Amino acid sequence: GFEYLLANPHKEDPTFSYICQSFELIGCGECSDAIRKAIEVTKSEVIGDGDNPQLEKLNTVLWEAARGRITVKLADYIRKNWQAMASIVMTED
């Protein structure tokens, strides 16, 4: 859940803004809202410092969305935007 995600934030994106933008882009705003609220809830406490009912509720929001809706929304987004994505060239570093 969020305890693991927020315990080790990404150096390049500590507020998880790219993840939130991605969820919003495919139409899963409830997921980005849950991430932002989880960050806000945990600002004043040590992550993993015990049970946090608010964080557990936000975990549930994200997991419920993950049960198929994210996959469906992402597939819909890809179907609608496949031509734009086809022009992206992947390169190795």
JODA-V809778 format. One record per residue. N is the residue number from 1. RES is the residue in three letters. SS is DSSP state (A for helix, B for strand, O for the rest). PHI is phi as a letter, one per 30 degrees, with the letter a starting at -180 (none if undefined). PSI is psi in degrees with one decimal (* if undefined). Layout:
# JODA-V809778
n->(N;N)
res->(RES;RES)
ss->(SS;SS)
phi->(PHI;PHI)
psi->(PSI;PSI)
This chain:
# JODA-V809778
n->(1;2;3;4;5;6;7;8;9;10;11;12;13;14;15;16;17;18;19;20;21;22;23;24;25;26;27;28;29;30;31;32;33;34;35;36;37;38;39;40;41;42;43;44;45;46;47;48;49;50;51;52;53;54;55;56;57;58;59;60;61;62;63;64;65;66;67;68;69;70;71;72;73;74;75;76;77;78;79;80;81;82;83;84;85;86;87;88;89;90;91;92;93)
res->(GLY;PHE;GLU;TYR;LEU;LEU;ALA;ASN;PRO;HIS;LYS;GLU;ASP;PRO;THR;PHE;SER;TYR;ILE;CYS;GLN;SER;PHE;GLU;LEU;ILE;GLY;CYS;GLY;GLU;CYS;SER;ASP;ALA;ILE;ARG;LYS;ALA;ILE;GLU;VAL;THR;LYS;SER;GLU;VAL;ILE;GLY;ASP;GLY;ASP;ASN;PRO;GLN;LEU;GLU;LYS;LEU;ASN;THR;VAL;LEU;TRP;GLU;ALA;ALA;ARG;GLY;ARG;ILE;THR;VAL;LYS;LEU;ALA;ASP;TYR;ILE;ARG;LYS;ASN;TRP;GLN;ALA;MET;ALA;SER;ILE;VAL;MET;THR;GLU;ASP)
ss->(O;A;A;A;A;A;A;O;O;O;O;O;O;O;O;O;A;A;A;A;A;A;A;A;A;A;O;O;A;A;A;A;A;A;A;A;A;A;A;A;A;A;O;O;O;O;O;O;O;O;O;O;A;A;A;A;A;A;A;A;A;A;A;A;A;A;O;O;A;A;A;A;A;A;A;A;A;A;A;A;A;A;A;A;A;A;O;O;O;O;O;O;O)
phi->(none;d;e;d;d;d;d;b;d;d;d;d;b;d;c;h;d;d;d;d;d;d;d;d;d;c;j;c;d;d;d;d;d;d;d;d;d;d;d;d;d;c;e;c;b;d;d;i;d;k;d;b;e;d;d;d;d;d;e;d;e;d;d;d;d;d;d;j;d;d;d;d;d;d;d;d;d;d;e;d;b;d;d;d;d;d;d;d;c;d;b;c;d)
psi->(-159.9;-26.6;-42.9;-42.3;-47.5;-15.0;-25.3;73.1;149.2;136.1;-39.3;-22.2;67.2;-21.8;5.2;33.2;-34.3;-40.1;-44.9;-43.4;-37.8;-44.5;-42.3;-40.2;-37.8;-1.3;20.6;59.4;-29.0;-28.3;-45.9;-37.1;-42.8;-40.8;-47.1;-40.8;-38.0;-39.8;-43.7;-43.8;-37.3;-1.0;-33.9;13.6;164.5;129.5;137.6;13.7;22.9;-178.3;138.0;107.5;-36.7;-43.2;-39.1;-40.7;-41.6;-35.9;-44.3;-42.5;-48.0;-44.1;-37.5;-40.3;-32.9;-19.9;64.6;-36.2;-41.5;-43.9;-45.0;-46.3;-41.7;-42.2;-42.5;-43.0;-43.4;-43.7;-40.3;-24.9;18.2;-33.4;-41.4;-36.9;-28.1;-23.6;-6.3;126.6;124.2;134.7;151.3;145.5;*)
